[in-house]
Amino acid sequence: MYEDKTLVCKDCGAEFVFTAGEQEFFAERGFVNEPKRCKACRDAKRGNTRPEREMFTAICDSCGGEARVPFQPREGRPIYCSACYAKMKEEA
């Protein structure tokens, strides 16, 4: 019923195959449009939707080394580097 189709990616211009299995999957899910991008461009587009996480540098309260954390350090709250945090978690 379905046959493989060769399509052209709208982003990179490369040809890619829209397989019979993929077409059947699309039909089962009710999708009416064919894919416009190749797998590599789809993956790249998905990966770019999430913004890069801002990291902050602080001093580890345990060893005094540099700690990079994904939150703004505040006064009175201890900050630990990855190694010290893992060691504390292991001991608990």
Buried (B, 14 or more C-beta within 10 A) or exposed (E): EBEEBEBEBEEEEEEBEBEEEBBEEBEEEEEEEEBEBBEEBBEEEEEEEEEEEEEEEBEBEBEEEEBEBEEEEEEEEEBBBEEBBEBEEEEE
